[in-house]
Amino acid sequence: MKRLCSFLLTWSLLPQLYAQLPLYTTVSYEVVPNKEYVWHLGGAVTSLSVEFAPGTDISGCRLMLNNGTTIALQADSHQERYASQLTVFDSPQESIRFQSGKVRGKVTLHLLSVPRLPDSRKWWEYEPVPFREENVCEKPTVVPAAQWRAGLPPPRNPPEATQVRFIIIHHEAGSNNPRDFTETVRNIYIFHTQSNGWNDIGYNFVIAQNGVIFEGRDGQGRMDGDNVLGAHFCGKNSNTMGICLLGNYMTAEPPQAALLSLHRLIAWKMEKENLPNPFGRAVHLPGTSLQSTLNIISGHRDGCSTDCPGENVYRRLEEIRRGVQNACNVLAATSGEQQRKEIAVYPSPASDRVRIEYPLGQVGEVVITTVDGRQVAHFQVGARSSVIEWQTTGLSRGLYICRFTDANGDVLSKKIVLE
């Protein structure tokens, strides 16, 4: 009976013991090339990054997990030290196998042990993100920092404000199939604050593969988080807002759900800051030694040498800009004549048929696209007709953009919701 009671007592203390492990610690090892090491980590570790001597060739370095997963290490340009990307584990690891590749000398493991947020508190994991058809330029649903950060130390210092004029897109360079998006964000936060020594997570927003948007930098009740100065753009963070897509987009394509959230988030921010042109360019940090000309919507690599935001996101920046344009119609004509014209779409929401009415006597074309700019229908229209019947059977539910362009090049736009 004493042995049984002792076992039950020990088992009941395990969650508390796990929660009391250090959030962040380091341990160093000496390695030689082409050797495999097994390191016991001294406790349950939820994520780690490996630091090397500057300039070390780490192309052959691998981490091997207990479940058989092998992770190739690559340099992470978000850190000031020369270190690998943060690897967040699906389940805590007490030991790790390391293949040294060409590395010789000291390596330092930056170990994180981040307590898990109870699933009952993650409403965003089991409630669908609300879709607001009435105005896609409104701020999309965002998980507040105080909610996903619950149980972790808050930022140490008050936030610093910046006037955003550029949107910088990143990728996390981590797993493309994480078991829990929230735990990934919590580990990134502790890594940025405890290991990198920053006041808060570096990004203003983080977008998961399923489209859930997490607030990054916390305005702490003093300002909006999107206007907090971040730590993400090559030491040139003023006047920028950083958005990080979870995943590694050197090796995978960005999911449509994440791209849709990205379009809506950027469109809302550009309207808020009166930035009318997603295809525009401007001078960043004028009058300083860091002055450069940037696209209003740029990738991390536009500021310094890095793979971020991954080749498969970077090559789609034009598509992302088109998606932003469509999501908020930021380039619609605004002349007095244009404002008097109208285009009607009904029913809305629609299921299998949409009726589109445009100004009688106008000649032009109607193009219907998805919010990311993919054309799904095209109609030539003449002066004797003012109605189009669009059959939508077989199309996915969601938001579409209808644009009527007349012979003068004027554009009328309307949102269409299919359900």
N, C-alpha and C positions, 0 to 999 in steps of 0.2 A: 504493500500500500504506500509506503514511503517513497519507493521508486516511482510509482505511478504519479503520486502528487508532485514529485520533483519534475517529472517529464511535463506534466500539465502546466506547472509554473513556468518552466523554461519556454514552452511553446507559446504561452500567453504573453511573454515578454518580447517575443521576436519582433513584432511590428515596432514597438518602442525602441528596441535596440537598433533596428535598421534606421529609424528616423534620427537617432542620435549620432550616426556616423558623420564624419566631417563632410561638409558640402564639397570641399575642394582640397586636394592635397597633391603633392608631387613625389615622385620617386625616380631615381636615376640608375642606369645600368651601363656597363661597358659591353660593347658588342664587336664582333669581327665579321667580315663579309661571308656571305653564303652559309649562314648557319641559322638553325631554328631554335628558338628559346621558348621555354614555358615559364611564365612569371605568375606567381601568386600575389594577388593584389591587396591582401589584408582585409578584405571585406567585400560587400556587394557594391559594385561600381556600375553606374547607369550610363556613363559615357566617358570617352577619353580622347585626348589629342597627344600626338608624339612630337616632341621637339628635337631638332637636329642641329648640328653646327651649320652656320650659314653657308649656303651654296652646295650642300651635300646632295648627291644624286640619290633620290629616294624612289626612283622609278621601279625598283624591284622589291620594295618593302611591302609586306602583307601582314594583316592581322587575321588570325583564324579563330573563330568562335567555337564554343562547345557544341553548337548545333550543326557544325560543318560549314558554316558560311565563311567565305574568304573575302576580305575587303582590301582592295588596293589603296595604298596611301598616296596622297598627292598634296603638294604644298597649298596652304590656305592663305590667300592674299588679304584676308580680313584681319589677320593678326600682325602685330609688329615684330614678333619673333618668327624665326624660320621653323614652321611646324606644320603638321598635317591637318587636314580637315577634322572637325569634331565628329567622332563616330558615336552615334546614340544607339544603344542596344535595345532590342525588343524586350529583353528581360535582363535583369542585373547579372553581371559576370563577376565571379570571384577569382578567376585566373584567365590568362590570355596567352595565346601562342603567337610568336612574332618571328617572321622571316626577315633577315637583315638585308638581303640583296647585296648591294655594293657598299653598305655603310660600315665604317670603322670608327670606333671611339664612343663617346658618351651620348646616350639618348635619354631624354627625360620624359616620363609619362605624366601628363596632367590629368588627374583622375577626379571625376565628379561622382557624387553619390546624392542624387536629388530625390527626396521623398515624393512618392506618387500622389497626385491629387485624386481623391476618391471619385469613382465614376459617377456617383450620384450628384456630384457638383458640376459635371460637364454637360450642361443642358445643350450645348452646341453640338455635342456628339450624337444625340439622339433626336433632336428637333431639327427639321429641315430649315435651311436659311430662308427667311421670308422673301418672297418676290413681290416688289411693289411696282405694279404696272403703271401707276398714275404718273410717275416721274422718275425715269431712270437716272436723272441727274442728282437725285437725292443721295445722301450718304448711305452706302449699303450697310447692312447689318454687320457690326464689328463686335468681337468678344473683348470686353474691357480688360485692360492689363491687370487691374486689381483682382479680377475673377480667375483668370488662368494662372496668375502668380500667387494665389492664396497659399499661405504656409511658408513662403520664401521671404527672405529679407527684402524690404522695399528699397528703392533707390536711396542712396545716402544723402544726396544734395538736391536742392531745388532744380527744376529744369531751366534750360536756357533757350530763349526764343530765337527763331530765324524766320525771315520772310521768304517763303518758298517760291522759286522761279524755275526750278528744274526738278524733274521726276527721274530718279535713278533706280534701275531695275537690277536685282541681284538673283542669284540662286544660292541655296544653302550648300550645295555640293555633297549632300548626305544621301540617305537611302531613298530610293524611288518607291518603296513599298513599306513605309513605316507602319508599325502596328498601332501606334497611338500618336496622332499629330500633337496633341496637347503636351505630352511628355517630351516630345522633341523640342517644342518651344520653351518649355521650362528648363531643359538642359542648356539650350542656347543662352538663355538669360543668365543662368549661373556661370556659364563659361565666360560670357562677356563681362560680367561684373566681378567675379572672383578671380578668374585667371587673367583676363586682359586688363582688369582694373578699371573698367569704365563705370560710369555712374548708373547706367541702365543698359538694356539690350540695345544693340547698335542701330537697329532699323526702326522706322516709324510704323511699319506694318509688316506682318508676315502672313502669307497666303498658303494654306494647305492644299494638297492635291485635290481634295474634294470641294474646294472653293470657299471653305470657311476662312474668314479674315480675322486675324488676331491683331489687336492694338499692340504696337511695340512700345516706343518711348511714351512714358506716362507724363501727362501734363500736370498731375498731382493736384488737380483742382485749380491751378493757376492759369492754365491755357489749354488749348486743344492739343492733343498728342501729335497731330499732323504738322503742327508748327514748332515742335520741339527740335532743337538742333541735335542731329544724330551723330553716329560714329561709323561711317560706312563707305565714304567716298574718297579714299586715298589721301586723307588729311585735308580735303577741300570740301568740307561739309556745309559751309555756309550757303544759304539760299537753296538747299536741296532737301528733298524728301525721299527717303530710302524705302523701297518695297522689296522684300525677299520672298521668292517662291521656294517652298520646301521641295527638295529633290535635287538630282544632279542632271543638268540638261546638256552636259557633254555626252551623255550616254543614253538619254531618253528624250522623248518628245513631251513638251508640256501638256498636261491634260486640259481639255476644253473647259471643264468646270473652273480650273484655276485661272485660265485666260479670261473667261467671262467676268470673274470677280476682279481681275486686274483692270480690264477695260472700264468697268463701272467705278472702281475706286479712283482711277486716274481722271476719268471724266468729271466725277464729282469735285475732285480737288482743283482741276483746271477751271471749272466754273466758279468755284469759291474764290479762287485767287485772280479771276479775270484774266486767265491765260487762254486766249481764244483759238490758238492754232496748234494742234498737236504735231504738225509737220514743221513748226518754226524752229529757228536757231537764235541764239543770243550769246552775248559775252558773259562769261562766268568769272566772278572775282575781278572786275575791271580795275585797272590801276595798281594791281599787285604783281608780284613776281610769279604768281600762279595763274595769271590771266589766260583764258583760253575761250574758244568759241565752241559751244555745245548745242546739240539738239535739245529742245525742251524736254523730250522724252528720250533718255539715253540709257545705255548699259554701263555697268561698273567699269568695264574695260575701256570705256571712252575717257576715263580719268587716269588710268595707270596700267601697267603691264599685269594682266590677269586673264584667266579663262572666263571669269564671271561676267555675265550671267549664264554661261554655257553657250556653246555654238548653236544649239537648237532653239534657244530663245533669242539670241542676238540676231540671227539671220531673219527672225520674224518681227523685228522691231517695226518695219513698215506696216506689216499686217496689224500689229498692236496699235499703231497710230491710227490706222483706218478704223479699227474697232472702237477706239476712243471717240473718233469723229462721229461714228454712227450711234454710239451709245448716248451721246449728249447733243448731237447735231450742232456741234460748236462752230461749224463753218457755214451754217445756213445763211442765205441772203437776208438782209435786214432793211432793204429800201422800203419807202412808204408804199409803193405799188405792190411789192412782194407781200407785205404784211396784210394787204387787203384781199389777196387771193387766199383760197382755202382748198384743202383736199380732205375728203371725208372717207373714213374706213369703218365698215360695220359688217356684221356684229363684232363686238369686242368685249370679252374674249370670243374667239371663233373656234370652230372645230374642223369642219371639212370644206367650208366655202367662205370667201371674203369678197365683199362688194367694195370696189374702189371708185369714187367719184372725184373727178378733177374738173377744173374750170372749162365750161363749154366754149368751143371755138378755138381752143389751144391745140397746137401741134407739138409733138415731142415724144418722149418715151417714159415709161415707168419701169424702174428696176427695183426688185425686192431682194434684200440681202439678209443674212444672219448678222448678229451684232459684231462678229469678227470680220465682216466684209465679204463673206462668201456669197456669190450670187445664186439665188434659187429660182428666180423668174424674171422674164424680160418681155415687155410689151411695147410695140410701136402704136402710137395713138394719133388719130386724125381729128380735123376740125368738126366733123359731122357727128362725132360721138363724145360722150363725157363719162362713160361707165365701163369698168372692166370687172368681169367675174373671174376671180382667181380660185381655182380648185386646189385645196391644200392637203388632200388625202395623201398619206404616206410621209408627210413631213413631221419632224420632231416637234414636240410642244416647246414653248418658250417664246422669246422675244425676237421679232423681225422688224426691219426698217424698210418702209416704202418711200421711194423718192420719185417724184415727177419732175422731169427737166423739160422746160419748154424750148421753143426755137431760139430764144434769146439767151439761153444758158441759165435762166433763173431756176432755182430749185425749191420745191415744196416737199416737206418730209412729214411722215406720220409713222407712229409706232403701231405695230400689229402684234397682238398676243394670241398665240394658238394654245389651246388646252385640250 
